[in-house]
Amino acid sequence: LVKSHFHLDVKAYGFVFSGSPRVDETFARGRAVALGEFVVETFPLVGHTPDGTGFRLRELGLLVVGDYLSSVEFPFATSPAAYRLTLAGLIELLGKDPPETVFPGHGPPLAAEEALGVAEADLRYLRSLHAAVVDALARDGTRDEARAAGLAVGLPRECSPDLEEMRGFNVDRQIEEIVPAS
């Protein structure tokens, strides 16, 4: 198990950590790694963080996607552009070479069809966010007007109220990608 940052919901999957995490082996993303009797395919999942990694275990029909494809929250993007590209790749994978089960880092495991629906909804949200910010700025709007336009974009699913500040985080990152601060 790779643990890049702690998620309280790992206990729901039966994982229990004792002591501090340690690194036994490192590997590059984009490679297949033999771990015991399994081959783990690794691939980059960027946009939530620049170093996100996904894992596929074909023998078990599993796809592990970390902070992507959550049915209980919306995307939190440090780079909305990179997140959109990652989602496009996941949509292709889920449509053309689906696993049996997808494990997001938050929320329940999903069937491939459910994960595809989440991915498509998340991509629509991030594309709509981009369009709203670009449209506001193209009309000579201020950063505040672009932020208001971005905040008006509907989320892909209902989430707990404590996640509301992340909505503004996404909007601010989107504005920054289009018009970097001076």
N, C-alpha and C positions, 0 to 999 in steps of 0.2 A: 504494500500500500504506500502510495506517495502522499505525503502530507505537506503541502506548500503553505497552508495556513489553516488554523483550527476551525472546524465546524462542529457545533454542538450536536448536530443531528447524525454524526457518525455512529453514535451509540444505537440509533434506530436500526442500523444495518448489522449490529452485533459486534462491531469493532470496539475493542477496549485497549487503550494505550496505557502502558505502565512506564513511568519515567519520561524523560525527555526523548524526543524523536532523534534518530541517528540515521546516518547514510551508510548503507552497506555497499552500494554500487551506484555509479552514475552512468548515464547513457545519453546519447544525443537523440533529440526528437527526430522523427522521420525514419526510424529504424525498427526492425523487428528484433526482439531480444528473447532468447530462450531462458525461461525461468522455470526450473524443474521440468515437469512434463508439458508445460504450456509455452506457447509462443505469444509474446505480447507485442502487438504492433503499436508504435507510438507515433503521434502526429501533433503538430502545433495547433493550439487553440488560442489565438491571440485576440485581443480586444477587451476582455475583462482585465487581464494583466498582460504584459508583454511576453511573459514566459510560461503561459498556460500550456498544458499538455493533456492530450486525450490518450486513452488506451483501449485497444480492442483485443479481446481473447476469442478468436473465432471458434475454438474447440468448445467453448462454453456458451457461445452465442451472445457475448456481452460487449457492450460499448460503454466506457466510463468517460463522462464528459465534464467532470468538475463543475465549474460555475456556469455552465450552459444548460439550456433546455429544462429549466425548472418550471414546474407547473404551479408553484406557489409564490413566485416572485417574478419581476420583470428584469430585463438585462441591466446590469450595472457596467457601463462601458468606460474604461480609461481612454480608449480610442474607438469612437463609434464607427469610423471607417473600417478599421481592422475587424471589429466585431461583425459588421455586415458581411465582410468577406468570409469570415469563419462560418457564419450561419449559412451562407450560400453553399459552402463546401459540405456542411453537415446535411443540408437539404438534399444535395446530390447523393451523398452516401446513403442516407435513409431511404431515398427513393429507388436507387439502383442496386444497392448491396446492403440491405437492411440486416441488422442484428436481430436476435429475438428480444433482447431486453436492453434498455438504455438506463444507465445509472447516473442521474445528475447529482451534484454535490448537495443540493437542497431539494427536499420534496421526495415523493415516492418514486420507485423505479417505474419506467414507462415501457409499454410495447412500442415497437418501431413506429407504428401509425400514429400513436399519441405524441411521441417525440417529434415526428414530422409536423404535426399540427402546431406544437409549441414553437418549433423553429420557424415555421412560416409566419406565425403571428408576431414573433419577436422581430423578424426581418421587416415585416410591414411597419411595425412601430418605429424601428430605427430609420427606415427610409422616410417615413412621414415626419419624424423629428428633423431629419436633415433638410427635407423640402421646406418645412415651416420656417426654419432658421434662415435658409438661403433666400426664401421669398421675402422675409422681413428685411433682411440686409440689402437685397436687390432693390427694394423700394426706398433706399437711403434711410432705412430704419437704424436706430441706435442699438447698441448692445442690449440695453434694457428692453427695447421693443422686440428684439430677436429672442431674448430670454422668455418674455411673456408669450410669444408665439410658440416657442418650444414647450413651455409648460402647459399650453392648451391642447397639446397632442394627447389623445387618449392612450392609456396604457393597454398592453395586450391582454391583461387579465387583472382581476381584483387582487390586491395584496393587503397585507396588514398595514395599518396607519403609520407604524414606526419606520416604514421604508420610504415615506414621502420625501425625505431630504435627498434620497438617491435620485429621485426624478430630477431635481435641480442640478445635481452633480452631472447627470447625463447631458442636460441642456448646456451647462457650462463647458463641458468637454467638446460638445459639438460646435459651439460658437468658437472655441479656441482653435479647433482644426480648420475652420473656415477663415477666421480673422485672428491670427495670433496676436496676443497682447504686445504692445510696443515696449 
